[in-house]
Amino acid sequence: MDLVIVGLMIGIVLDFIYSAALEIDDVLLGVIVAFLYAFVEPIMLSTWGTTPGKALLKIRLRKADGSTPGYGDALSRAFSVWARGLGLGIPIIAFITHLNAYNTLKKNGITSWDKDGGFRISHEKIGAGRVLAFIALSVGFLILISFGNMQ
């Protein structure tokens, strides 16, 4: 969710500043957005301990001592997620890294990047309203993407 939100924001900014940039290959644009997000997410994690998408799903990230991570720790985590979770934003590699990360999480109860960084992820129970909001946002983004592809 967070990556989609940032991608949408980058797309809107590019459309106003330099719309020709949006003509580049979708895969390349996805790689660029995933890379740029690795610098944006640590700002949110180091200040709020969460991101908008994580907050919607009541997910928080903390260091082992319970404190919010600093920008450097969160940046290191973001690059681990970018490489080991998002596969650098390259679709076929991302498919493989997603599967690997999912299997690691199911087996160990923690992702490799959170274990290596000494992070704790906490989850709270989410109600039907949050689930519906997540679904509505997801569908809304799909509609926006479809509309953008028709242009």
N, CA, C and O atoms as a GROMACS GRO file, in nm:
protein
  604
    1MET      N    1   0.083  -0.119   0.000
    1MET     CA    2   0.000   0.000   0.000
    1MET      C    3   0.087   0.126   0.000
    1MET      O    4   0.062   0.219  -0.076
    2ASP      N    5   0.190   0.128   0.085
    2ASP     CA    6   0.275   0.246   0.095
    2ASP      C    7   0.349   0.272  -0.036
    2ASP      O    8   0.361   0.387  -0.078
    3LEU      N    9   0.397   0.168  -0.099
    3LEU     CA   10   0.469   0.183  -0.225
    3LEU      C   11   0.376   0.237  -0.334
    3LEU      O   12   0.418   0.318  -0.416
    4VAL      N   13   0.253   0.194  -0.334
    4VAL     CA   14   0.155   0.244  -0.430
    4VAL      C   15   0.125   0.392  -0.405
    4VAL      O   16   0.116   0.471  -0.499
    5ILE      N   17   0.110   0.429  -0.279
    5ILE     CA   18   0.084   0.569  -0.244
    5ILE      C   19   0.200   0.658  -0.291
    5ILE      O   20   0.178   0.762  -0.352
    6VAL      N   21   0.322   0.617  -0.261
    6VAL     CA   22   0.439   0.696  -0.302
    6VAL      C   23   0.450   0.698  -0.454
    6VAL      O   24   0.482   0.802  -0.511
    7GLY      N   25   0.425   0.586  -0.519
    7GLY     CA   26   0.428   0.582  -0.665
    7GLY      C   27   0.327   0.678  -0.726
    7GLY      O   28   0.356   0.746  -0.825
    8LEU      N   29   0.208   0.681  -0.667
    8LEU     CA   30   0.105   0.773  -0.715
    8LEU      C   31   0.148   0.918  -0.697
    8LEU      O   32   0.128   1.001  -0.786
    9MET      N   33   0.205   0.948  -0.581
    9MET     CA   34   0.252   1.085  -0.555
    9MET      C   35   0.363   1.124  -0.652
    9MET      O   36   0.363   1.236  -0.704
   10ILE      N   37   0.457   1.034  -0.677
   10ILE     CA   38   0.566   1.061  -0.771
   10ILE      C   39   0.508   1.082  -0.911
   10ILE      O   40   0.551   1.172  -0.983
   11GLY      N   41   0.411   1.000  -0.948
   11GLY     CA   42   0.347   1.015  -1.079
   11GLY      C   43   0.278   1.150  -1.095
   11GLY      O   44   0.287   1.212  -1.201
   12ILE      N   45   0.210   1.194  -0.991
   12ILE     CA   46   0.141   1.324  -0.997
   12ILE      C   47   0.243   1.437  -1.010
   12ILE      O   48   0.225   1.528  -1.090
   13VAL      N   49   0.349   1.430  -0.929
   13VAL     CA   50   0.453   1.534  -0.935
   13VAL      C   51   0.519   1.535  -1.072
   13VAL      O   52   0.538   1.641  -1.131
   14LEU      N   53   0.555   1.416  -1.122
   14LEU     CA   54   0.618   1.410  -1.254
   14LEU      C   55   0.526   1.462  -1.363
   14LEU      O   56   0.572   1.529  -1.456
   15ASP      N   57   0.398   1.434  -1.352
   15ASP     CA   58   0.302   1.481  -1.452
   15ASP      C   59   0.302   1.634  -1.460
   15ASP      O   60   0.289   1.691  -1.568
   16PHE      N   61   0.315   1.699  -1.346
   16PHE     CA   62   0.317   1.845  -1.344
   16PHE      C   63   0.453   1.903  -1.384
   16PHE      O   64   0.460   2.004  -1.455
   17ILE      N   65   0.561   1.838  -1.339
   17ILE     CA   66   0.695   1.892  -1.362
   17ILE      C   67   0.751   1.853  -1.498
   17ILE      O   68   0.802   1.938  -1.572
   18TYR      N   69   0.742   1.725  -1.531
   18TYR     CA   70   0.804   1.674  -1.653
   18TYR      C   71   0.727   1.551  -1.699
   18TYR      O   72   0.769   1.438  -1.676
   19SER      N   73   0.613   1.573  -1.763
   19SER     CA   74   0.523   1.464  -1.799
   19SER      C   75   0.586   1.362  -1.894
   19SER      O   76   0.542   1.247  -1.898
   20ALA      N   77   0.686   1.402  -1.970
   20ALA     CA   78   0.752   1.308  -2.061
   20ALA      C   79   0.818   1.194  -1.983
   20ALA      O   80   0.836   1.085  -2.038
   21ALA      N   81   0.853   1.217  -1.857
   21ALA     CA   82   0.915   1.112  -1.775
   21ALA      C   83   0.821   0.995  -1.755
   21ALA      O   84   0.865   0.882  -1.732
   22LEU      N   85   0.691   1.021  -1.763
   22LEU     CA   86   0.593   0.914  -1.742
   22LEU      C   87   0.582   0.822  -1.864
   22LEU      O   88   0.513   0.721  -1.859
   23GLU      N   89   0.651   0.857  -1.972
   23GLU     CA   90   0.649   0.775  -2.093
   23GLU      C   91   0.752   0.662  -2.087
   23GLU      O   92   0.756   0.578  -2.176
   24ILE      N   93   0.836   0.661  -1.982
   24ILE     CA   94   0.936   0.554  -1.975
   24ILE      C   95   0.867   0.422  -1.947
   24ILE      O   96   0.751   0.418  -1.905
   25ASP      N   97   0.938   0.316  -1.970
   25ASP     CA   98   0.887   0.182  -1.950
   25ASP      C   99   0.832   0.163  -1.808
   25ASP      O  100   0.894   0.208  -1.711
   26ASP      N  101   0.718   0.097  -1.796
   26ASP     CA  102   0.655   0.076  -1.665
   26ASP      C  103   0.745  -0.001  -1.568
   26ASP      O  104   0.746   0.029  -1.449
   27VAL      N  105   0.819  -0.098  -1.618
   27VAL     CA  106   0.908  -0.175  -1.532
   27VAL      C  107   1.018  -0.084  -1.478
   27VAL      O  108   1.049  -0.088  -1.358
   28LEU      N  109   1.078  -0.004  -1.565
   28LEU     CA  110   1.182   0.088  -1.522
   28LEU      C  111   1.128   0.189  -1.422
   28LEU      O  112   1.193   0.220  -1.322
   29LEU      N  113   1.009   0.240  -1.447
   29LEU     CA  114   0.947   0.333  -1.354
   29LEU      C  115   0.923   0.267  -1.219
   29LEU      O  116   0.944   0.329  -1.115
   30GLY      N  117   0.881   0.142  -1.220
   30GLY     CA  118   0.861   0.067  -1.096
   30GLY      C  119   0.991   0.048  -1.018
   30GLY      O  120   0.992   0.058  -0.896
   31VAL      N  121   1.099   0.021  -1.089
   31VAL     CA  122   1.230   0.006  -1.025
   31VAL      C  123   1.271   0.139  -0.960
   31VAL      O  124   1.320   0.141  -0.847
   32ILE      N  125   1.251   0.248  -1.032
   32ILE     CA  126   1.288   0.381  -0.981
   32ILE      C  127   1.204   0.415  -0.858
   32ILE      O  128   1.258   0.463  -0.758
   33VAL      N  129   1.074   0.391  -0.864
   33VAL     CA  130   0.986   0.422  -0.751
   33VAL      C  131   1.025   0.338  -0.629
   33VAL      O  132   1.029   0.390  -0.517
   34ALA      N  133   1.052   0.210  -0.650
   34ALA     CA  134   1.091   0.124  -0.537
   34ALA      C  135   1.222   0.173  -0.475
   34ALA      O  136   1.237   0.170  -0.353
   35PHE      N  137   1.315   0.218  -0.558
   35PHE     CA  138   1.442   0.270  -0.507
   35PHE      C  139   1.419   0.400  -0.429
   35PHE      O  140   1.472   0.416  -0.319
   36LEU      N  141   1.340   0.491  -0.484
   36LEU     CA  142   1.314   0.618  -0.416
   36LEU      C  143   1.240   0.596  -0.284
   36LEU      O  144   1.264   0.667  -0.186
   37TYR      N  145   1.151   0.498  -0.282
   37TYR     CA  146   1.076   0.470  -0.160
   37TYR      C  147   1.168   0.427  -0.046
   37TYR      O  148   1.137   0.448   0.071
   38ALA      N  149   1.282   0.366  -0.081
   38ALA     CA  150   1.377   0.323   0.022
   38ALA      C  151   1.431   0.442   0.101
   38ALA      O  152   1.481   0.425   0.212
   39PHE      N  153   1.422   0.563   0.046
   39PHE     CA  154   1.465   0.683   0.119
   39PHE      C  155   1.349   0.750   0.192
   39PHE      O  156   1.370   0.823   0.289
   40VAL      N  157   1.227   0.726   0.145
   40VAL     CA  158   1.109   0.790   0.203
   40VAL      C  159   1.060   0.714   0.327
   40VAL      O  160   1.028   0.776   0.428
   41GLU      N  161   1.054   0.584   0.318
   41GLU     CA  162   1.001   0.504   0.429
   41GLU      C  163   1.077   0.529   0.560
   41GLU      O  164   1.012   0.540   0.664
   42PRO      N  165   1.210   0.538   0.559
   42PRO     CA  166   1.282   0.562   0.685
   42PRO      C  167   1.244   0.693   0.754
   42PRO      O  168   1.251   0.702   0.877
   43ILE      N  169   1.204   0.792   0.679
   43ILE     CA  170   1.159   0.918   0.739
   43ILE      C  171   1.037   0.891   0.826
   43ILE      O  172   1.028   0.938   0.940
   44MET      N  173   0.942   0.816   0.771
   44MET     CA  174   0.819   0.785   0.845
   44MET      C  175   0.846   0.692   0.962
   44MET      O  176   0.794   0.712   1.072
   45LEU      N  177   0.928   0.589   0.939
   45LEU     CA  178   0.955   0.492   1.046
   45LEU      C  179   1.032   0.556   1.160
   45LEU      O  180   1.009   0.522   1.277
   46SER      N  181   1.124   0.649   1.129
   46SER     CA  182   1.203   0.710   1.235
   46SER      C  183   1.128   0.820   1.310
   46SER      O  184   1.167   0.856   1.421
   47THR      N  185   1.023   0.872   1.251
   47THR     CA  186   0.945   0.975   1.320
   47THR      C  187   0.818   0.919   1.384
   47THR      O  188   0.785   0.952   1.498
   48TRP      N  189   0.747   0.834   1.311
   48TRP     CA  190   0.619   0.782   1.359
   48TRP      C  191   0.626   0.637   1.406
   48TRP      O  192   0.541   0.593   1.483
   49GLY      N  193   0.727   0.562   1.358
   49GLY     CA  194   0.734   0.420   1.389
   49GLY      C  195   0.643   0.337   1.302
   49GLY      O  196   0.625   0.217   1.326
   50THR      N  197   0.585   0.400   1.202
   50THR     CA  198   0.495   0.331   1.111
   50THR      C  199   0.487   0.412   0.982
   50THR      O  200   0.553   0.515   0.968
   51THR      N  201   0.408   0.364   0.889
   51THR     CA  202   0.382   0.434   0.763
   51THR      C  203   0.230   0.439   0.745
   51THR      O  204   0.160   0.370   0.819
   52PRO      N  205   0.179   0.516   0.652
   52PRO     CA  206   0.032   0.520   0.637
   52PRO      C  207  -0.031   0.382   0.614
   52PRO      O  208  -0.132   0.349   0.675
   53GLY      N  209   0.028   0.302   0.528
   53GLY     CA  210  -0.026   0.168   0.502
   53GLY      C  211  -0.017   0.078   0.624
   53GLY      O  212  -0.111   0.004   0.655
   54LYS      N  213   0.097   0.083   0.692
   54LYS     CA  214   0.112   0.003   0.814
   54LYS      C  215   0.016   0.052   0.923
   54LYS      O  216  -0.042  -0.028   0.996
   55ALA      N  217   0.000   0.184   0.934
   55ALA     CA  218  -0.091   0.239   1.035
   55ALA      C  219  -0.234   0.192   1.009
   55ALA      O  220  -0.308   0.160   1.102
   56LEU      N  221  -0.274   0.190   0.883
   56LEU     CA  222  -0.408   0.144   0.848
   56LEU      C  223  -0.430   0.001   0.896
   56LEU      O  224  -0.539  -0.035   0.941
   57LEU      N  225  -0.326  -0.080   0.887
   57LEU     CA  226  -0.335  -0.220   0.928
   57LEU      C  227  -0.286  -0.242   1.072
   57LEU      O  228  -0.270  -0.357   1.115
   58LYS      N  229  -0.263  -0.133   1.146
   58LYS     CA  230  -0.220  -0.137   1.286
   58LYS      C  231  -0.090  -0.214   1.305
   58LYS      O  232  -0.077  -0.300   1.392
   59ILE      N  233   0.007  -0.181   1.219
   59ILE     CA  234   0.139  -0.243   1.227
   59ILE      C  235   0.237  -0.134   1.269
   59ILE      O  236   0.236  -0.023   1.216
   60ARG      N  237   0.324  -0.167   1.366
   60ARG     CA  238   0.426  -0.073   1.413
   60ARG      C  239   0.561  -0.142   1.413
   60ARG      O  240   0.572  -0.262   1.434
   61LEU      N  241   0.664  -0.061   1.388
   61LEU     CA  242   0.800  -0.111   1.388
   61LEU      C  243   0.877  -0.042   1.499
   61LEU      O  244   0.873   0.080   1.513
   62ARG      N  245   0.947  -0.122   1.579
   62ARG     CA  246   1.029  -0.070   1.689
   62ARG      C  247   1.161  -0.143   1.692
   62ARG      O  248   1.175  -0.253   1.638
   63LYS      N  249   1.259  -0.080   1.756
   63LYS     CA  250   1.384  -0.148   1.782
   63LYS      C  251   1.360  -0.247   1.896
   63LYS      O  252   1.256  -0.245   1.960
   64ALA      N  253   1.457  -0.333   1.920
   64ALA     CA  254   1.442  -0.436   2.023
   64ALA      C  255   1.413  -0.376   2.160
   64ALA      O  256   1.344  -0.438   2.240
   65ASP      N  257   1.465  -0.254   2.188
   65ASP     CA  258   1.443  -0.191   2.318
   65ASP      C  259   1.309  -0.117   2.326
   65ASP      O  260   1.278  -0.056   2.428
   66GLY      N  261   1.230  -0.122   2.219
   66GLY     CA  262   1.098  -0.058   2.218
   66GLY      C  263   1.097   0.083   2.162
   66GLY      O  264   0.990   0.144   2.148
   67SER      N  265   1.214   0.136   2.131
   67SER     CA  266   1.220   0.273   2.078
   67SER      C  267   1.198   0.275   1.927
   67SER      O  268   1.211   0.173   1.858
   68THR      N  269   1.165   0.392   1.878
   68THR     CA  270   1.149   0.412   1.734
   68THR      C  271   1.289   0.411   1.671
   68THR      O  272   1.381   0.472   1.726
   69PRO      N  273   1.307   0.344   1.557
   69PRO     CA  274   1.440   0.340   1.497
   69PRO      C  275   1.482   0.478   1.446
   69PRO      O  276   1.398   0.560   1.408
   70GLY      N  277   1.613   0.503   1.446
   70GLY     CA  278   1.664   0.624   1.387
   70GLY      C  279   1.662   0.613   1.235
   70GLY      O  280   1.638   0.505   1.181
   71TYR      N  281   1.686   0.724   1.168
   71TYR     CA  282   1.682   0.723   1.021
   71TYR      C  283   1.783   0.624   0.965
   71TYR      O  284   1.750   0.551   0.871
   72GLY      N  285   1.904   0.618   1.019
   72GLY     CA  286   2.006   0.528   0.967
   72GLY      C  287   1.966   0.382   0.976
   72GLY      O  288   1.982   0.306   0.881
   73ASP      N  289   1.912   0.342   1.091
   73ASP     CA  290   1.865   0.204   1.108
   73ASP      C  291   1.749   0.175   1.013
   73ASP      O  292   1.743   0.068   0.951
   74ALA      N  293   1.657   0.269   1.003
   74ALA     CA  294   1.541   0.250   0.915
   74ALA      C  295   1.583   0.248   0.768
   74ALA      O  296   1.524   0.176   0.688
   75LEU      N  297   1.685   0.327   0.733
   75LEU     CA  298   1.736   0.328   0.595
   75LEU      C  299   1.801   0.194   0.562
   75LEU      O  300   1.779   0.139   0.455
   76SER      N  301   1.879   0.143   0.655
   76SER     CA  302   1.942   0.012   0.634
   76SER      C  303   1.834  -0.095   0.615
   76SER      O  304   1.847  -0.181   0.528
   77ARG      N  305   1.730  -0.089   0.696
   77ARG     CA  306   1.619  -0.183   0.683
   77ARG      C  307   1.551  -0.168   0.548
   77ARG      O  308   1.520  -0.267   0.482
   78ALA      N  309   1.528  -0.042   0.507
   78ALA     CA  310   1.459  -0.015   0.380
   78ALA      C  311   1.536  -0.073   0.262
   78ALA      O  312   1.477  -0.127   0.169
   79PHE      N  313   1.669  -0.061   0.265
   79PHE     CA  314   1.747  -0.117   0.155
   79PHE      C  315   1.748  -0.270   0.158
   79PHE      O  316   1.755  -0.334   0.054
   80SER      N  317   1.741  -0.328   0.277
   80SER     CA  318   1.727  -0.473   0.285
   80SER      C  319   1.592  -0.517   0.230
   80SER      O  320   1.584  -0.616   0.158
   81VAL      N  321   1.488  -0.444   0.264
   81VAL     CA  322   1.355  -0.475   0.209
   81VAL      C  323   1.356  -0.459   0.058
   81VAL      O  324   1.302  -0.542  -0.014
   82TRP      N  325   1.419  -0.351   0.009
   82TRP     CA  326   1.425  -0.324  -0.135
   82TRP      C  327   1.494  -0.439  -0.208
   82TRP      O  328   1.447  -0.483  -0.313
   83ALA      N  329   1.604  -0.487  -0.152
   83ALA     CA  330   1.678  -0.594  -0.219
   83ALA      C  331   1.616  -0.732  -0.194
   83ALA      O  332   1.589  -0.806  -0.288
   84ARG      N  333   1.595  -0.766  -0.066
   84ARG     CA  334   1.553  -0.902  -0.032
   84ARG      C  335   1.402  -0.923  -0.035
   84ARG      O  336   1.356  -1.037  -0.043
   85GLY      N  337   1.325  -0.815  -0.029
   85GLY     CA  338   1.179  -0.828  -0.030
   85GLY      C  339   1.118  -0.786  -0.161
   85GLY      O  340   1.032  -0.855  -0.215
   86LEU      N  341   1.163  -0.672  -0.213
   86LEU     CA  342   1.107  -0.618  -0.337
   86LEU      C  343   1.188  -0.658  -0.461
   86LEU      O  344   1.150  -0.622  -0.573
   87GLY      N  345   1.296  -0.729  -0.441
   87GLY     CA  346   1.376  -0.773  -0.555
   87GLY      C  347   1.421  -0.659  -0.643
   87GLY      O  348   1.424  -0.671  -0.766
   88LEU      N  349   1.457  -0.546  -0.579
   88LEU     CA  350   1.502  -0.424  -0.647
   88LEU      C  351   1.392  -0.362  -0.735
   88LEU      O  352   1.418  -0.271  -0.812
   89GLY      N  353   1.271  -0.413  -0.721
   89GLY     CA  354   1.160  -0.361  -0.801
   89GLY      C  355   1.148  -0.428  -0.936
   89GLY      O  356   1.064  -0.387  -1.017
   90ILE      N  357   1.229  -0.528  -0.963
   90ILE     CA  358   1.228  -0.600  -1.092
   90ILE      C  359   1.125  -0.713  -1.081
   90ILE      O  360   1.141  -0.802  -0.997
   91PRO      N  361   1.021  -0.711  -1.164
   91PRO     CA  362   0.907  -0.802  -1.146
   91PRO      C  363   0.940  -0.949  -1.122
   91PRO      O  364   0.895  -1.003  -1.022
   92ILE      N  365   1.014  -1.015  -1.207
   92ILE     CA  366   1.037  -1.159  -1.189
   92ILE      C  367   1.122  -1.186  -1.065
   92ILE      O  368   1.099  -1.284  -0.993
   93ILE      N  369   1.218  -1.100  -1.040
   93ILE     CA  370   1.300  -1.114  -0.919
   93ILE      C  371   1.215  -1.087  -0.796
   93ILE      O  372   1.228  -1.156  -0.695
   94ALA      N  373   1.127  -0.987  -0.805
   94ALA     CA  374   1.038  -0.954  -0.693
   94ALA      C  375   0.948  -1.073  -0.659
   94ALA      O  376   0.922  -1.100  -0.542
   95PHE      N  377   0.900  -1.143  -0.759
   95PHE     CA  378   0.816  -1.260  -0.735
   95PHE      C  379   0.892  -1.363  -0.651
   95PHE      O  380   0.838  -1.420  -0.556
   96ILE      N  381   1.016  -1.387  -0.688
   96ILE     CA  382   1.099  -1.484  -0.616
   96ILE      C  383   1.130  -1.436  -0.474
   96ILE      O  384   1.120  -1.514  -0.379
   97THR      N  385   1.168  -1.308  -0.460
   97THR     CA  386   1.201  -1.257  -0.326
   97THR      C  387   1.078  -1.248  -0.237
   97THR      O  388   1.088  -1.268  -0.116
   98HIS      N  389   0.962  -1.220  -0.296
   98HIS     CA  390   0.838  -1.220  -0.217
   98HIS      C  391   0.812  -1.359  -0.161
   98HIS      O  392   0.780  -1.375  -0.043
   99LEU      N  393   0.824  -1.460  -0.246
   99LEU     CA  394   0.802  -1.598  -0.201
   99LEU      C  395   0.901  -1.636  -0.092
   99LEU      O  396   0.863  -1.696   0.009
  100ASN      N  397   1.026  -1.602  -0.112
  100ASN     CA  398   1.130  -1.634  -0.013
  100ASN      C  399   1.102  -1.564   0.120
  100ASN      O  400   1.111  -1.625   0.226
  101ALA      N  401   1.067  -1.434   0.113
  101ALA     CA  402   1.038  -1.358   0.235
  101ALA      C  403   0.916  -1.415   0.306
  101ALA      O  404   0.915  -1.426   0.429
  102TYR      N  405   0.813  -1.452   0.230
  102TYR     CA  406   0.692  -1.510   0.290
  102TYR      C  407   0.726  -1.641   0.360
  102TYR      O  408   0.683  -1.665   0.473
  103ASN      N  409   0.803  -1.726   0.293
  103ASN     CA  410   0.840  -1.854   0.353
  103ASN      C  411   0.924  -1.835   0.479
  103ASN      O  412   0.907  -1.907   0.577
  104THR      N  413   1.016  -1.739   0.477
  104THR     CA  414   1.098  -1.708   0.594
  104THR      C  415   1.010  -1.658   0.709
  104THR      O  416   1.028  -1.700   0.823
  105LEU      N  417   0.916  -1.571   0.679
  105LEU     CA  418   0.826  -1.518   0.780
  105LEU      C  419   0.741  -1.629   0.841
  105LEU      O  420   0.725  -1.636   0.963
  106LYS      N  421   0.687  -1.716   0.757
  106LYS     CA  422   0.605  -1.827   0.808
  106LYS      C  423   0.688  -1.924   0.892
  106LYS      O  424   0.641  -1.973   0.994
  107LYS      N  425   0.810  -1.949   0.850
  107LYS     CA  426   0.895  -2.046   0.920
  107LYS      C  427   0.950  -1.989   1.050
  107LYS      O  428   0.950  -2.057   1.152
  108ASN      N  429   0.997  -1.864   1.048
  108ASN     CA  430   1.067  -1.806   1.162
  108ASN      C  431   0.985  -1.703   1.241
  108ASN      O  432   1.025  -1.663   1.350
  109GLY      N  433   0.873  -1.661   1.186
  109GLY     CA  434   0.791  -1.561   1.254
  109GLY      C  435   0.845  -1.420   1.241
  109GLY      O  436   0.794  -1.328   1.305
  110ILE      N  437   0.949  -1.401   1.158
  110ILE     CA  438   1.009  -1.269   1.138
  110ILE      C  439   1.078  -1.269   1.002
  110ILE      O  440   1.131  -1.371   0.958
  111THR      N  441   1.078  -1.154   0.935
  111THR     CA  442   1.148  -1.144   0.808
  111THR      C  443   1.298  -1.134   0.833
  111THR      O  444   1.341  -1.099   0.942
  112SER      N  445   1.376  -1.166   0.732
  112SER     CA  446   1.521  -1.164   0.747
  112SER      C  447   1.572  -1.023   0.777
  112SER      O  448   1.666  -1.006   0.855
  113TRP      N  449   1.510  -0.921   0.716
  113TRP     CA  450   1.558  -0.784   0.738
  113TRP      C  451   1.524  -0.734   0.879
  113TRP      O  452   1.601  -0.658   0.937
  114ASP      N  453   1.412  -0.776   0.933
  114ASP     CA  454   1.380  -0.735   1.070
  114ASP      C  455   1.464  -0.810   1.171
  114ASP      O  456   1.505  -0.753   1.272
  115LYS      N  457   1.491  -0.937   1.146
  115LYS     CA  458   1.578  -1.014   1.235
  115LYS      C  459   1.718  -0.955   1.234
  115LYS      O  460   1.777  -0.932   1.339
  116ASP      N  461   1.773  -0.931   1.115
  116ASP     CA  462   1.909  -0.878   1.103
  116ASP      C  463   1.922  -0.740   1.166
  116ASP      O  464   2.026  -0.708   1.224
  117GLY      N  465   1.818  -0.659   1.156
  117GLY     CA  466   1.822  -0.524   1.211
  117GLY      C  467   1.782  -0.516   1.357
  117GLY      O  468   1.791  -0.409   1.418
  118GLY      N  469   1.738  -0.627   1.414
  118GLY     CA  470   1.695  -0.627   1.553
  118GLY      C  471   1.564  -0.551   1.575
  118GLY      O  472   1.546  -0.487   1.678
  119PHE      N  473   1.475  -0.559   1.478
  119PHE     CA  474   1.348  -0.488   1.487
  119PHE      C  475   1.237  -0.580   1.538
  119PHE      O  476   1.242  -0.702   1.520
  120ARG      N  477   1.139  -0.518   1.602
  120ARG     CA  478   1.018  -0.588   1.645
  120ARG      C  479   0.901  -0.528   1.568
  120ARG      O  480   0.888  -0.406   1.557
  121ILE      N  481   0.818  -0.614   1.517
  121ILE     CA  482   0.698  -0.571   1.447
  121ILE      C  483   0.580  -0.610   1.536
  121ILE      O  484   0.567  -0.725   1.577
  122SER      N  485   0.495  -0.512   1.565
  122SER     CA  486   0.376  -0.544   1.643
  122SER      C  487   0.252  -0.524   1.557
  122SER      O  488   0.244  -0.435   1.473
  123HIS      N  489   0.155  -0.611   1.580
  123HIS     CA  490   0.030  -0.610   1.506
  123HIS      C  491  -0.084  -0.603   1.607
  123HIS      O  492  -0.080  -0.670   1.711
  124GLU      N  493  -0.182  -0.524   1.576
  124GLU     CA  494  -0.303  -0.525   1.657
  124GLU      C  495  -0.416  -0.581   1.571
  124GLU      O  496  -0.406  -0.585   1.448
  125LYS      N  497  -0.518  -0.622   1.636
  125LYS     CA  498  -0.635  -0.671   1.563
  125LYS      C  499  -0.698  -0.555   1.487
  125LYS      O  500  -0.713  -0.446   1.541
  126ILE      N  501  -0.735  -0.580   1.362
  126ILE     CA  502  -0.799  -0.475   1.283
  126ILE      C  503  -0.946  -0.510   1.263
  126ILE      O  504  -0.981  -0.627   1.245
  127GLY      N  505  -1.028  -0.410   1.267
  127GLY     CA  506  -1.171  -0.431   1.252
  127GLY      C  507  -1.214  -0.430   1.107
  127GLY      O  508  -1.134  -0.409   1.015
  128ALA      N  509  -1.342  -0.454   1.088
  128ALA     CA  510  -1.399  -0.459   0.954
  128ALA      C  511  -1.384  -0.326   0.881
  128ALA      O  512  -1.365  -0.323   0.760
  129GLY      N  513  -1.392  -0.215   0.954
  129GLY     CA  514  -1.379  -0.083   0.892
  129GLY      C  515  -1.243  -0.064   0.826
  129GLY      O  516  -1.234  -0.011   0.716
  130ARG      N  517  -1.139  -0.108   0.893
  130ARG     CA  518  -1.004  -0.096   0.836
  130ARG      C  519  -0.986  -0.190   0.717
  130ARG      O  520  -0.923  -0.154   0.618
  131VAL      N  521  -1.042  -0.308   0.727
  131VAL     CA  522  -1.034  -0.402   0.615
  131VAL      C  523  -1.106  -0.342   0.494
  131VAL      O  524  -1.054  -0.345   0.382
  132LEU      N  525  -1.224  -0.287   0.517
  132LEU     CA  526  -1.299  -0.224   0.407
  132LEU      C  527  -1.225  -0.104   0.351
  132LEU      O  528  -1.225  -0.082   0.230
  133ALA      N  529  -1.162  -0.024   0.437
  133ALA     CA  530  -1.085   0.092   0.392
  133ALA      C  531  -0.967   0.046   0.307
  133ALA      O  532  -0.937   0.107   0.204
  134PHE      N  533  -0.899  -0.061   0.350
  134PHE     CA  534  -0.786  -0.114   0.274
  134PHE      C  535  -0.832  -0.162   0.136
  134PHE      O  536  -0.768  -0.134   0.035
  135ILE      N  537  -0.943  -0.234   0.133
  135ILE     CA  538  -0.998  -0.285   0.007
  135ILE      C  539  -1.038  -0.167  -0.082
  135ILE      O  540  -1.008  -0.167  -0.202
  136ALA      N  541  -1.105  -0.068  -0.025
  136ALA     CA  542  -1.149   0.048  -0.103
  136ALA      C  543  -1.029   0.124  -0.161
  136ALA      O  544  -1.031   0.165  -0.277
  137LEU      N  545  -0.925   0.142  -0.080
  137LEU     CA  546  -0.804   0.210  -0.130
  137LEU      C  547  -0.740   0.128  -0.242
  137LEU      O  548  -0.698   0.184  -0.343
  138SER      N  549  -0.732  -0.002  -0.222
  138SER     CA  550  -0.671  -0.088  -0.324
  138SER      C  551  -0.748  -0.081  -0.455
  138SER      O  552  -0.689  -0.067  -0.562
  139VAL      N  553  -0.879  -0.091  -0.447
  139VAL     CA  554  -0.962  -0.083  -0.567
  139VAL      C  555  -0.950   0.056  -0.630
  139VAL      O  556  -0.941   0.069  -0.752
  140GLY      N  557  -0.949   0.160  -0.547
  140GLY     CA  558  -0.933   0.296  -0.598
  140GLY      C  559  -0.803   0.315  -0.672
  140GLY      O  560  -0.799   0.378  -0.778
  141PHE      N  561  -0.694   0.260  -0.617
  141PHE     CA  562  -0.564   0.270  -0.686
  141PHE      C  563  -0.566   0.192  -0.817
  141PHE      O  564  -0.510   0.239  -0.916
  142LEU      N  565  -0.628   0.076  -0.818
  142LEU     CA  566  -0.638  -0.001  -0.943
  142LEU      C  567  -0.716   0.076  -1.049
  142LEU      O  568  -0.681   0.075  -1.167
  143ILE      N  569  -0.821   0.143  -1.006
  143ILE     CA  570  -0.899   0.225  -1.101
  143ILE      C  571  -0.814   0.339  -1.154
  143ILE      O  572  -0.814   0.366  -1.274
  144LEU      N  573  -0.740   0.407  -1.065
  144LEU     CA  574  -0.652   0.516  -1.109
  144LEU      C  575  -0.545   0.467  -1.205
  144LEU      O  576  -0.515   0.532  -1.304
  145ILE      N  577  -0.487   0.352  -1.175
  145ILE     CA  578  -0.385   0.295  -1.264
  145ILE      C  579  -0.445   0.261  -1.398
  145ILE      O  580  -0.386   0.289  -1.502
  146SER      N  581  -0.563   0.200  -1.397
  146SER     CA  582  -0.630   0.166  -1.523
  146SER      C  583  -0.662   0.290  -1.603
  146SER      O  584  -0.645   0.293  -1.725
  147PHE      N  585  -0.710   0.393  -1.534
  147PHE     CA  586  -0.742   0.520  -1.600
  147PHE      C  587  -0.615   0.581  -1.661
  147PHE      O  588  -0.617   0.632  -1.773
  148GLY      N  589  -0.506   0.575  -1.585
  148GLY     CA  590  -0.379   0.629  -1.635
  148GLY      C  591  -0.328   0.552  -1.756
  148GLY      O  592  -0.272   0.613  -1.848
  149ASN      N  593  -0.347   0.422  -1.759
  149ASN     CA  594  -0.303   0.341  -1.873
  149ASN      C  595  -0.388   0.367  -1.998
  149ASN      O  596  -0.341   0.347  -2.110
  150MET      N  597  -0.512   0.411  -1.978
  150MET     CA  598  -0.599   0.442  -2.092
  150MET      C  599  -0.561   0.574  -2.158
  150MET      O  600  -0.595   0.598  -2.274
  151GLN      N  601  -0.492   0.660  -2.085
  151GLN     CA  602  -0.456   0.792  -2.137
  151GLN      C  603  -0.355   0.782  -2.248
  151GLN      O  604  -0.314   0.884  -2.303
   0.00000   0.00000   0.00000
